[in-house]
Structures are given as structure tokens and as C-alpha cells.
Amino acid sequence: MEIRRCQVQLDDQTIAYNHYYSESDEVCFMLSGAGYAYDHPYFYFSRMMLLKRGVNVIEIQYVSDDLFSLPDEQGDAEVSRRIEAVIEDVLHSRTYKTIHFIAKSLGTVPLVSMMHRGLFPEARVVLLTPLLKVPAIVEAIANSQHHGLLVIGDHDRQFSPEALERCGSSNLVLEQIKGANHSLDLDFEVGPSLQVLGQIMQRTEEVLFPVPVKEN
């Protein structure tokens, strides 16, 4: 495995991404949050788990200060444009048999958009703390056909019990973490927060790499 520092030019924007490269036919695209970077626990340990399995990992550096000066709708469109440009660049150079996505917070917006448009229908997705206070996102999740995992804490400012219930009509496994905030921490409680981290990492691995049922 080697780490490739790559970039793609998009009009006047240069979008960088890290490619943890091997000869695997599996790839996972990671979409960070606005303030939750790839060295934070859920991405760090997800990357560790994926690399152990030989999966190529793409960390897209799409966040820049100018995004936050744009109106919400325009900002969301720009985020999707940047991320999809990187995905296209990666998939143009190589064909992968299996594609996964792991996204958190702001990063779930472009992922849900792709799900809504029916892109990568066979991909398994992990939505960490999606923006459930946004009705359009909730409806897109609820009507999606993708398999995967949705995780949110009931102390998250984006949490809505009604929205989570609506997402139950999707094919996603839903994990509501009691007492967890937007970082999926339990306040300043180290031990319980680490237990949640381990629980979610185990569930993520189970969802991305389901064990085939043996036929009798």
C-alpha cells in the first residue's frame, strides 16, 4: 500500500485528495464533516479497518472557507460538484468491483444527493450524524434503495426522532446512540465514548462486509 497525494482541477478550484492505493478491486470514498477531519476517531479507525482488508481509501479534501459564504443550496451544490469531480477522477483511472462510502455531517449531503439520484446503486454507505433537520435529506434517505448504516446521537443538534423514524423505510440499519452529541461523544466521558466508538466501528464493518449466508 502507498499513499498518493492527488488533485483534480475544477475550473479555478484545485481539489486535493489522499489515495491509499493498493491493487485491490475495492475502494471507499470518505467525505469528512466541516470540522470533523480524517484524523478524527471515526475516520481514523474506519481507515484502519479498511486498509486491513486491503480496500483502497480516498480522503477528499473538499472543505474550504469560501463554502460557508455561499447560500445553503448553492453551497451544497458546490460541495457535490467537488466531490463528484474527485470520484470521477478516481474511477476514470481504474475500475473497481466494489465501492463504499463513509460520510459525516456535511459530507452526508453530497452522499445523500448521489443516493437520491440513483448513483452507485450497489455501493454500501455509512451516514454518520446526517443532517436530519433538513426535510429534503430525510426524504431522500427514506426513499433510497442503498444498503448501509445511519448513526446519530439523541443529543445531536441534528437529531429528530420523527426524522429518524421516517428513515426507517430505507434499507439502512439505524443506530440511535443515547446521550451522544454531534461528535458521537458522550459529553466528556472517555470510557463510554470509546465504547460507543468500538460499537459503531464493529457495526460499520458488519454493514460494509456482510458475511454471506451459507446455503444448506
C-alpha positions as CSV (number, residue, x, y, z in Angstrom):
1,M,0.0,0.0,0.0
2,E,1.2,3.5,-0.8
3,I,-0.2,6.9,-0.1
4,R,-0.7,9.1,-3.2
5,R,-1.3,12.8,-2.8
6,C,-3.6,13.6,-5.7
7,Q,-5.6,16.6,-7.0
8,V,-8.1,17.4,-9.6
9,Q,-8.7,20.7,-11.3
10,L,-12.2,22.0,-11.3
11,D,-12.5,25.4,-13.1
12,D,-10.4,27.7,-10.8
13,Q,-10.5,25.2,-7.9
14,T,-7.9,22.6,-7.1
15,I,-9.4,19.7,-5.1
16,A,-6.9,17.6,-3.3
17,Y,-7.4,14.0,-2.1
18,N,-5.3,11.3,-0.5
19,H,-5.4,7.9,-2.2
20,Y,-4.3,5.0,0.0
21,Y,-3.5,2.8,-3.0
22,S,-3.1,-0.9,-3.5
23,E,-4.1,-3.4,-6.2
24,S,-7.4,-4.1,-4.6
25,D,-10.7,-4.0,-6.6
26,E,-12.5,-2.3,-3.7
27,V,-12.5,1.4,-2.9
28,C,-14.0,3.5,-0.1
29,F,-14.6,7.2,-0.6
30,M,-14.5,9.2,2.7
31,L,-16.4,12.5,3.0
32,S,-15.4,14.5,6.1
33,G,-17.5,16.9,8.0
34,A,-16.9,20.7,8.0
35,G,-14.9,20.4,11.3
36,Y,-14.5,16.6,11.6
37,A,-11.4,15.7,9.7
38,Y,-9.8,12.5,8.6
39,D,-7.6,12.2,11.6
40,H,-10.6,12.2,14.0
41,P,-11.6,8.9,15.5
42,Y,-14.4,7.7,13.3
43,F,-12.4,8.3,10.1
44,Y,-9.1,7.2,11.6
45,F,-10.4,3.8,12.7
46,S,-12.5,3.3,9.7
47,R,-9.4,3.8,7.5
48,M,-7.5,1.3,9.7
49,M,-10.3,-1.2,9.3
50,L,-10.5,-0.7,5.5
51,L,-6.7,-0.9,5.0
52,K,-6.5,-4.1,7.0
53,R,-9.0,-5.6,4.5
54,G,-6.9,-4.2,1.6
55,V,-9.5,-1.7,0.5
56,N,-8.3,1.5,-1.3
57,V,-9.3,4.6,0.7
58,I,-9.9,8.0,-0.8
59,E,-10.0,11.0,1.5
60,I,-11.5,14.0,-0.3
61,Q,-10.3,17.5,0.9
62,Y,-13.3,19.4,-0.4
63,V,-13.9,21.8,2.5
64,S,-12.7,25.4,2.0
65,D,-13.6,28.7,3.7
66,D,-15.4,30.1,0.7
67,L,-18.1,27.4,1.0
68,F,-19.5,29.0,4.1
69,S,-20.1,32.3,2.5
70,L,-22.5,30.7,-0.1
71,P,-26.2,30.3,0.4
72,D,-27.1,26.8,1.7
73,E,-28.4,25.5,-1.6
74,Q,-25.5,26.9,-3.6
75,G,-23.0,25.6,-1.1
76,D,-24.5,22.1,-1.1
77,A,-24.3,22.1,-4.9
78,E,-20.7,23.2,-4.8
79,V,-19.8,20.5,-2.3
80,S,-21.4,17.9,-4.5
81,R,-19.6,19.2,-7.6
82,R,-16.2,19.0,-5.9
83,I,-16.7,15.5,-4.5
84,E,-18.1,14.1,-7.7
85,A,-15.2,15.5,-9.7
86,V,-12.8,13.5,-7.4
87,I,-14.9,10.4,-7.7
88,E,-14.9,10.7,-11.5
89,D,-11.1,11.2,-11.5
90,V,-10.5,8.1,-9.4
91,L,-12.9,5.9,-11.3
92,H,-11.6,7.1,-14.7
93,S,-8.2,5.8,-14.0
94,R,-9.3,2.4,-12.6
95,T,-12.3,0.1,-12.5
96,Y,-13.4,-1.0,-9.0
97,K,-15.6,-4.0,-8.5
98,T,-16.9,-2.8,-5.1
99,I,-17.5,0.8,-3.9
100,H,-18.2,2.0,-0.4
101,F,-18.9,5.5,1.1
102,I,-18.4,6.8,4.6
103,A,-19.6,10.3,5.3
104,K,-20.1,12.5,8.3
105,S,-22.3,15.6,8.9
106,L,-21.7,18.0,6.0
107,G,-20.2,15.1,4.0
108,T,-23.5,13.2,4.1
109,V,-25.2,16.0,2.0
110,P,-23.5,15.1,-1.3
111,L,-23.7,11.4,-0.5
112,V,-27.4,11.6,0.1
113,S,-27.7,13.6,-3.2
114,M,-26.0,10.8,-5.1
115,M,-28.2,8.2,-3.4
116,H,-31.3,10.2,-4.4
117,R,-30.1,10.3,-8.0
118,G,-29.6,6.6,-8.0
119,L,-25.8,6.8,-8.5
120,F,-23.7,3.8,-7.4
121,P,-26.8,1.7,-6.5
122,E,-24.7,-1.3,-5.4
123,A,-22.5,0.8,-3.1
124,R,-22.9,0.4,0.7
125,V,-23.0,3.6,2.6
126,V,-22.3,4.8,6.1
127,L,-24.0,8.0,7.2
128,L,-22.6,9.4,10.4
129,T,-24.6,12.2,12.0
130,P,-26.6,13.2,8.9
131,L,-28.5,16.4,8.8
132,L,-31.9,15.1,9.9
133,K,-33.2,18.6,10.5
134,V,-33.3,19.1,6.7
135,P,-36.5,17.6,5.3
136,A,-35.2,17.1,1.8
137,I,-32.3,15.0,3.2
138,V,-34.7,12.9,5.3
139,E,-37.0,12.2,2.4
140,A,-34.0,11.3,0.1
141,I,-32.8,8.8,2.7
142,A,-36.2,7.4,3.3
143,N,-36.8,6.7,-0.4
144,S,-33.3,5.5,-1.1
145,Q,-32.5,1.9,-2.1
146,H,-28.9,1.7,-0.9
147,H,-27.9,-0.6,1.9
148,G,-25.8,0.7,4.8
149,L,-25.7,2.3,8.2
150,L,-27.1,5.5,9.7
151,V,-25.7,6.6,13.1
152,I,-26.8,9.6,15.1
153,G,-26.9,10.5,18.8
154,D,-30.1,11.8,20.5
155,H,-28.1,14.8,21.9
156,D,-27.0,15.8,18.5
157,R,-28.4,19.2,17.4
158,Q,-29.3,17.5,14.1
159,F,-31.3,14.7,15.7
160,S,-35.0,14.4,15.2
161,P,-36.9,11.3,16.4
162,E,-39.6,11.8,13.8
163,A,-37.0,12.1,11.0
164,L,-35.1,9.0,12.2
165,E,-38.4,7.1,12.2
166,R,-39.1,8.3,8.6
167,C,-35.6,7.0,7.6
168,G,-36.7,3.6,8.8
169,S,-38.4,3.0,5.5
170,S,-34.9,2.8,3.8
171,N,-32.6,-0.2,3.6
172,L,-30.3,1.4,6.1
173,V,-29.5,0.0,9.6
174,L,-30.4,2.7,12.0
175,E,-28.3,3.3,15.2
176,Q,-29.5,5.9,17.7
177,I,-26.8,6.5,20.4
178,K,-28.3,7.5,23.7
179,G,-26.6,10.6,25.1
180,A,-24.2,11.1,22.1
181,N,-23.6,14.6,20.7
182,H,-22.7,15.6,17.1
183,S,-19.2,14.1,17.5
184,L,-20.7,10.9,18.8
185,D,-19.1,11.5,22.1
186,L,-20.9,11.2,25.4
187,D,-20.1,14.7,26.8
188,F,-16.6,14.4,28.5
189,E,-16.9,10.7,29.4
190,V,-13.9,9.0,27.9
191,G,-14.7,5.4,28.7
192,P,-18.3,5.4,27.5
193,S,-17.4,7.4,24.4
194,L,-14.7,4.8,23.5
195,Q,-17.3,2.1,24.0
196,V,-19.6,3.8,21.5
197,L,-16.7,4.2,19.1
198,G,-16.0,0.5,19.3
199,Q,-19.6,-0.4,18.9
200,I,-20.0,1.8,15.8
201,M,-16.8,0.5,14.2
202,Q,-18.0,-3.1,14.7
203,R,-21.3,-2.2,13.1
204,T,-19.7,-0.4,10.3
205,E,-17.6,-3.4,9.4
206,E,-20.6,-5.7,9.6
207,V,-22.6,-3.5,7.3
208,L,-19.8,-2.9,4.7
209,F,-18.7,-6.5,4.7
210,P,-21.7,-8.7,5.4
211,V,-21.0,-12.4,5.9
212,P,-22.7,-14.4,3.2
213,V,-25.3,-16.8,4.4
214,K,-24.3,-20.4,3.6
215,E,-26.9,-22.4,1.8
216,N,-27.7,-25.9,3.1
